[in-house]
């Protein structure tokens, strides 16, 4: 199976600082995002992604984020199978040095 395209936390931070409009989806649990998430990210818990598919647009690319990058990678495989353009933020929030809300 073809590997998922990735983005490092550093690359993502740089793009946001440059003012790029990105579609970032944080798939962690509620109690995890309570300790801080990327301000531009949208929160959709991993288990609920299938019921939120109608909120995604096949013309856009989505960057998925979790704590370490493992769950978001699984979500990326699932979303790619559904026909979406995806990237995984490797290292997850453990390696995020940018702003959080």
N, C-alpha and C positions, 0 to 999 in steps of 0.2 A: 504493500500500500504506500502510496506517495506520502512523504512527510508533510506535515502542516507548515505553512509559512509562518515565520516567527517575527517578533519585534522585541527588542530588548527594552527594559524599563527606561534606560538612558535615551534610546531613540524616541520612545514615546514622549518622554518628558520634553525633549528637544522640539519635537513636532508641535506639541501643545504651546510651548513657549514662543514658537514662531507663528502662532495664531492659526494653525491648521484646524479645520473642522473635522473631527474624527468621531466615529461611532464606536464608543468604548462600552462594553457590557461587563459588569462585575457579577460573577455567578456565585459568590460566596453566600453563606447563610446570614440571616438578619443580625445575629449577635456578632458576627465577624465584621460586617461593614460598620457596625456601631463604633468600632475602634478607629474608624477612618477609612475613607475611600477617595479615589481620584475625583476631584470636583466635577469634571466633565463626564464622568461615567454614569451609566444608567444601571440600576440594580435589578437584576432578574435572577432569582435563586435557581441554581442548576436544575433541580428537579422539576421546575415549572417551565423550563424553556419550551418543551413541546407544545404547551397550551398557549404560548405567546408568539408562535411562529407568524401569525398575521401582523405582528408589529414590525417585522423585518422586511427589508426591501432588497430584492435580488440585484439591484443596480449598485448597491452600496457595499463597501467592505467593512466588516466588523472586527474589532479587536477584543478578544476575550481575556478576562483577568480573573485570577483567584488568589489564594494565599501563596502557593508555591509554583503554580503553572501546570500542575498535573490535571486537576479537574477541568480547567479551562481548555486544556488540550483535548480532553474527551469530548467536551462540548463542541470544539472546532471540528472534530471528525464527524460528529452527528450533524452539525449544521452544513458542512460541506456535502454530506450525503443528501441533504435536502435541497442542494443547489445554490447555497449561499457562498459569498466570497468572505473568507475568514483569515485571521491571523491570531496567533497565540502570543501573549506577553510572557516570555520565558522568565523564570525566577519569581514571578508573581509579586504580590504586595510585600513579601519579605525583602525584596530587593529594590522596592520603589523608594526613591529619595525625593521625589517631587512633592508638591502640595497635597494635602488631604483635607477633607471636610468632615 
